[in-house]
C-alpha cells in the first residue's frame, strides 16, 4: 500500500472516534481552507472504505475497521 494511504489509515486508527476528512487533512498538513485540497483526500479515504480498510459512516465521517 502506498505511503499516503498508510498515513491516512494510521491517523484514523489513532483517533478517539469517527473523523472527518478535514481533520485528517489537518494532521497531514494540508491547507484545509481550500476545498480543492480536501477533495483528493476524501477520494482516497472513500477508496480505502470501498476496499474494506475503513468504514464510511452515513454522516460522511470515517472509522477504522475492527
MOSUL-V22246 format. One record per residue. RES is the residue in three letters. SS is DSSP state (H for helix, E for strand, C for the rest). PHI is phi as a letter, one per 20 degrees, with the letter a starting at -180 (NA if undefined). D_LAST is the distance of its C-alpha to the last C-alpha in Angstrom with 2 decimals. Layout:
# MOSUL-V22246
RES | SS | PHI | D_LAST
RES | SS | PHI | D_LAST
This chain:
# MOSUL-V22246
UNK | C | NA | 18.70
UNK | C | f | 21.16
UNK | H | g | 21.10
UNK | H | f | 20.73
UNK | H | f | 17.46
UNK | H | f | 16.19
UNK | H | f | 17.51
UNK | H | f | 15.84
UNK | H | g | 12.34
UNK | H | f | 13.42
UNK | H | f | 14.80
UNK | H | f | 11.87
UNK | H | f | 9.64
UNK | H | f | 12.77
UNK | C | f | 13.34
UNK | C | f | 13.56
UNK | C | a | 12.47
UNK | C | f | 12.83
UNK | E | c | 15.24
UNK | C | e | 18.21
UNK | H | g | 19.50
UNK | H | g | 22.45
UNK | H | f | 20.58
UNK | H | f | 19.00
UNK | H | g | 22.53
UNK | H | f | 24.07
UNK | H | f | 21.99
UNK | H | e | 23.03
UNK | C | n | 26.61
UNK | C | f | 27.28
UNK | C | f | 30.07
UNK | C | f | 28.14
UNK | C | f | 31.49
UNK | C | d | 32.02
UNK | H | g | 30.00
UNK | H | f | 30.63
UNK | H | f | 28.68
UNK | H | e | 25.46
UNK | H | f | 25.70
UNK | H | f | 24.94
UNK | H | f | 21.89
UNK | H | f | 20.67
UNK | H | f | 21.39
UNK | H | f | 19.35
UNK | H | f | 16.28
UNK | H | f | 16.93
UNK | H | f | 17.36
UNK | H | f | 13.97
UNK | H | f | 12.58
UNK | H | f | 15.10
UNK | C | e | 14.00
UNK | C | n | 10.32
UNK | C | e | 9.22
UNK | E | c | 9.00
UNK | E | d | 9.35
UNK | E | e | 12.98
UNK | C | f | 14.01
UNK | C | g | 17.55
UNK | C | e | 18.91
UNK | C | n | 18.17
UNK | C | e | 15.70
UNK | E | c | 12.43
UNK | E | c | 8.98
UNK | E | f | 6.31
UNK | C | f | 3.79
UNK | C | f | 0.00
